[in-house]
Amino acid sequence: MARLALVLLPLGVIGVLAACGDESGSGGTGPGSGPSGPVSVGNTTSTGTGSTNGGDCQTSMECMGGGTCVALTPGGFRTCQFPAQPNTQCGLGQGGMTGAGGGGGTGGAEPVLDECCENVEDVNDCGDNELCITTPLYPSCGQQEPPHNICQNDGHECDNNADCSNGDQGPGFCIPEGTFGSQVRKCIRISCATDSECTAQPGGRCVPVDETCCPGAVRGLYCTYDAGGCRKDADCGAGNTCQVSAGVASCQPGTCN
């Protein structure tokens, strides 16, 4: 399995740490097609007469900028998937790029963080079938490092769903790179795979839900319902945040500092 990605902040987007699960959430039923398969997300709206799986897109024409509309699980929520982009400059890391790429600083200098440099001679790159990308790797609210270049394969958190199981946090799901703002495969929690599993109340949907007080960073897939359901804090009124309990995301009293 590839090495676990460090906590990094996204460009222009705030997100969350990978330790993001609902301890009391119920498990899914073996959803997903693996890291190389399609991934999707969903709406919280419903007609009230029965839920149909939807998402953030229905066709790839809605994914501006070369994205593809894919389903996260078979018959599940749909979202846009975008290919990772190779870095456009080198020397982003502290201390800049050196000879063979990376290494610690000397004489008390800041360490060099860049691992690779695309299309530069005499510098170790990532191989013919691997991209050299620039961090942040995914949305996160954790401690950030300065933007720097890393081989994409070194940033993957997981190779399959089994890699994402995390004890009492419940089942996990390995999302493909290019979804949920992540440039690498990353673990999220999963409490449902399709809308058909969300039947406790009217208008049930299985959707991606952001970390509380961390917009843009997906915590996992959870059930939402017409009454008070949410995907993010902005879906809730003043004095409330989007929280997950027992596998269900809903607006609850709370504020973000």
C-alpha positions as semicolon CSV with decimal commas, in nm:
position;residue;x (nm);y (nm);z (nm)
1;M;0,000;0,000;0,000
2;A;0,118;0,349;-0,071
3;R;0,242;0,565;0,212
4;L;-0,018;0,758;0,411
5;A;-0,056;1,120;0,308
6;L;0,037;1,393;0,554
7;V;-0,217;1,654;0,658
8;L;-0,223;1,934;0,404
9;L;-0,445;2,230;0,330
10;P;-0,602;2,279;-0,013
11;L;-0,559;2,584;-0,233
12;G;-0,858;2,810;-0,177
13;V;-1,051;2,542;0,008
14;I;-1,055;2,446;0,373
15;G;-1,100;2,083;0,470
16;V;-1,035;1,821;0,734
17;L;-0,797;1,570;0,881
18;A;-0,829;1,211;0,775
19;A;-0,943;1,110;1,125
20;C;-1,298;1,184;1,029
21;G;-1,556;0,924;1,111
22;D;-1,881;0,875;1,289
23;E;-1,808;0,632;1,568
24;S;-2,169;0,528;1,595
25;G;-2,245;0,506;1,223
26;S;-2,378;0,184;1,077
27;G;-2,170;0,009;0,816
28;G;-2,230;-0,011;0,446
29;T;-2,273;-0,333;0,254
30;G;-1,950;-0,369;0,062
31;P;-2,010;-0,074;-0,174
32;G;-1,781;0,068;-0,433
33;S;-1,574;-0,046;-0,723
34;G;-1,229;0,020;-0,582
35;P;-0,991;0,311;-0,622
36;S;-0,977;0,287;-0,999
37;G;-1,355;0,278;-1,034
38;P;-1,606;0,564;-1,046
39;V;-1,701;0,774;-0,745
40;S;-2,000;0,998;-0,674
41;V;-2,180;1,226;-0,431
42;G;-2,542;1,342;-0,390
43;N;-2,821;1,589;-0,323
44;T;-3,022;1,623;-0,003
45;T;-3,337;1,728;-0,182
46;S;-3,623;1,496;-0,266
47;T;-3,973;1,509;-0,411
48;G;-4,117;1,352;-0,098
49;T;-4,268;1,075;-0,311
50;G;-3,966;0,851;-0,316
51;S;-3,595;0,906;-0,358
52;T;-3,398;0,855;-0,676
53;N;-3,020;0,846;-0,676
54;G;-2,886;1,174;-0,806
55;G;-2,578;1,377;-0,740
56;D;-2,377;1,683;-0,824
57;C;-2,394;1,594;-1,194
58;Q;-2,582;1,367;-1,429
59;T;-2,362;1,385;-1,738
60;S;-1,999;1,474;-1,805
61;M;-2,114;1,785;-1,991
62;E;-2,184;1,935;-1,648
63;C;-1,822;1,882;-1,541
64;M;-1,652;2,189;-1,684
65;G;-1,277;2,177;-1,731
66;G;-1,237;1,821;-1,854
67;G;-1,413;1,636;-1,574
68;T;-1,612;1,315;-1,598
69;C;-1,940;1,251;-1,418
70;V;-1,904;0,924;-1,227
71;A;-2,095;0,726;-0,965
72;L;-1,929;0,674;-0,629
73;T;-2,097;0,338;-0,578
74;P;-2,303;0,128;-0,821
75;G;-2,635;0,313;-0,845
76;G;-2,510;0,569;-0,592
77;F;-2,442;0,939;-0,587
78;R;-2,272;1,102;-0,883
79;T;-1,997;1,366;-0,888
80;C;-1,736;1,513;-1,119
81;Q;-1,394;1,352;-1,133
82;F;-1,101;1,559;-1,256
83;P;-0,756;1,431;-1,355
84;A;-0,466;1,546;-1,139
85;Q;-0,244;1,810;-1,296
86;P;0,138;1,792;-1,305
87;N;0,324;2,069;-1,125
88;T;0,402;2,381;-1,321
89;Q;0,709;2,499;-1,132
90;C;0,987;2,367;-0,912
91;G;1,152;2,494;-0,598
92;L;0,820;2,546;-0,416
93;G;0,940;2,367;-0,105
94;Q;1,142;2,539;0,165
95;G;1,498;2,573;0,045
96;G;1,402;2,509;-0,317
97;M;1,494;2,215;-0,536
98;T;1,838;2,056;-0,523
99;G;2,024;1,825;-0,762
100;A;1,846;1,492;-0,736
101;G;1,533;1,633;-0,577
102;G;1,463;1,671;-0,207
103;G;1,670;1,618;0,102
104;G;1,740;1,810;0,418
105;G;1,887;2,154;0,440
106;T;2,247;2,212;0,531
107;G;2,406;2,456;0,770
108;G;2,080;2,517;0,952
109;A;1,886;2,589;0,632
110;E;1,523;2,492;0,597
111;P;1,471;2,137;0,466
112;V;1,395;2,090;0,100
113;L;1,044;1,952;0,065
114;D;1,017;1,897;-0,310
115;E;1,037;1,527;-0,397
116;C;1,021;1,574;-0,773
117;C;1,031;1,827;-1,051
118;E;0,848;1,768;-1,377
119;N;1,050;1,784;-1,700
120;V;1,376;1,894;-1,541
121;E;1,695;1,714;-1,639
122;D;1,912;1,546;-1,375
123;V;1,630;1,551;-1,121
124;N;1,461;1,236;-0,994
125;D;1,108;1,237;-1,127
126;C;0,823;0,998;-1,057
127;G;0,857;0,766;-1,352
128;D;0,683;0,754;-1,686
129;N;0,345;0,648;-1,547
130;E;0,327;0,868;-1,242
131;L;0,266;1,240;-1,198
132;C;0,467;1,491;-1,002
133;I;0,196;1,703;-0,839
134;T;0,191;2,003;-0,609
135;T;0,039;1,995;-0,261
136;P;-0,205;2,030;-0,096
137;L;-0,317;1,680;-0,183
138;Y;-0,673;1,716;-0,051
139;P;-0,889;1,958;0,150
140;S;-0,786;1,959;0,514
141;C;-0,823;2,171;0,826
142;G;-0,506;2,032;0,978
143;Q;-0,163;2,184;1,009
144;Q;-0,034;2,275;0,666
145;E;0,306;2,252;0,508
146;P;0,424;2,497;0,245
147;P;0,318;2,393;-0,108
148;H;0,570;2,152;-0,253
149;N;0,601;1,883;-0,519
150;I;0,539;1,516;-0,445
151;C;0,503;1,202;-0,654
152;Q;0,133;1,127;-0,668
153;N;0,183;0,760;-0,581
154;D;0,355;0,859;-0,256
155;G;0,049;1,058;-0,150
156;H;-0,213;0,783;-0,182
157;E;-0,369;0,683;0,151
158;C;-0,518;0,360;0,023
159;D;-0,525;0,104;-0,255
160;N;-0,865;-0,047;-0,175
161;N;-1,157;-0,014;0,065
162;A;-1,007;-0,262;0,311
163;D;-0,718;-0,021;0,366
164;C;-0,968;0,230;0,505
165;S;-1,111;0,022;0,790
166;N;-1,032;0,208;1,109
167;G;-1,143;0,024;1,422
168;D;-1,431;0,188;1,604
169;Q;-1,471;0,452;1,333
170;G;-1,648;0,192;1,121
171;P;-1,610;0,094;0,755
172;G;-1,416;0,315;0,520
173;F;-1,416;0,383;0,148
174;C;-1,116;0,451;-0,076
175;I;-1,214;0,733;-0,310
176;P;-1,040;0,763;-0,647
177;E;-0,811;1,056;-0,708
178;G;-0,983;1,350;-0,871
179;T;-1,298;1,333;-0,659
180;F;-1,397;1,545;-0,359
181;G;-1,113;1,784;-0,438
182;S;-0,849;1,518;-0,371
183;Q;-0,552;1,464;-0,601
184;V;-0,486;1,120;-0,450
185;R;-0,679;0,816;-0,333
186;K;-0,806;0,895;0,015
187;C;-1,008;0,725;0,288
188;I;-1,347;0,853;0,397
189;R;-1,602;0,693;0,630
190;I;-1,905;0,518;0,478
191;S;-2,238;0,448;0,645
192;C;-2,442;0,387;0,328
193;A;-2,385;0,316;-0,039
194;T;-2,715;0,408;-0,206
195;D;-3,035;0,597;-0,125
196;S;-3,219;0,267;-0,080
197;E;-3,034;0,212;0,250
198;C;-3,170;0,537;0,397
199;T;-3,526;0,443;0,493
200;A;-3,570;0,563;0,851
201;Q;-3,753;0,881;0,743
202;P;-3,905;1,029;0,426
203;G;-3,675;1,153;0,152
204;G;-3,372;0,947;0,247
205;R;-3,052;1,001;0,050
206;C;-2,699;0,869;0,081
207;V;-2,473;1,170;0,034
208;P;-2,120;1,298;0,101
209;V;-2,110;1,510;0,415
210;D;-1,843;1,766;0,504
211;E;-1,660;1,770;0,833
212;T;-1,831;1,997;1,085
213;C;-1,677;2,345;1,071
214;C;-1,449;2,240;0,787
215;P;-1,617;2,322;0,454
216;G;-1,497;2,138;0,146
217;A;-1,347;1,841;0,332
218;V;-1,566;1,534;0,295
219;R;-1,605;1,328;0,611
220;G;-1,790;1,038;0,454
221;L;-2,111;0,904;0,303
222;Y;-2,412;0,925;0,534
223;C;-2,791;0,922;0,520
224;T;-2,980;1,250;0,517
225;Y;-3,355;1,307;0,529
226;D;-3,598;1,581;0,427
227;A;-3,645;1,692;0,788
228;G;-3,326;1,873;0,888
229;G;-3,089;1,688;0,656
230;C;-2,762;1,853;0,549
231;R;-2,436;1,802;0,362
232;K;-2,250;2,099;0,504
233;D;-2,281;2,366;0,772
234;A;-2,412;2,616;0,519
235;D;-2,724;2,401;0,478
236;C;-2,817;2,479;0,840
237;G;-2,951;2,800;0,989
238;A;-2,774;3,035;1,227
239;G;-2,662;2,867;1,548
240;N;-2,657;2,522;1,390
241;T;-2,397;2,303;1,222
242;C;-2,415;1,986;1,014
243;Q;-2,332;1,695;1,243
244;V;-2,334;1,316;1,208
245;S;-2,487;1,081;1,463
246;A;-2,569;0,712;1,419
247;G;-2,491;0,733;1,048
248;V;-2,729;1,027;0,985
249;A;-2,629;1,384;0,898
250;S;-2,859;1,657;1,029
251;C;-2,854;2,018;1,150
252;Q;-2,788;2,038;1,523
253;P;-2,720;2,326;1,765
254;G;-2,360;2,443;1,741
255;T;-2,135;2,714;1,608
256;C;-1,792;2,729;1,444
257;N;-1,529;2,947;1,608
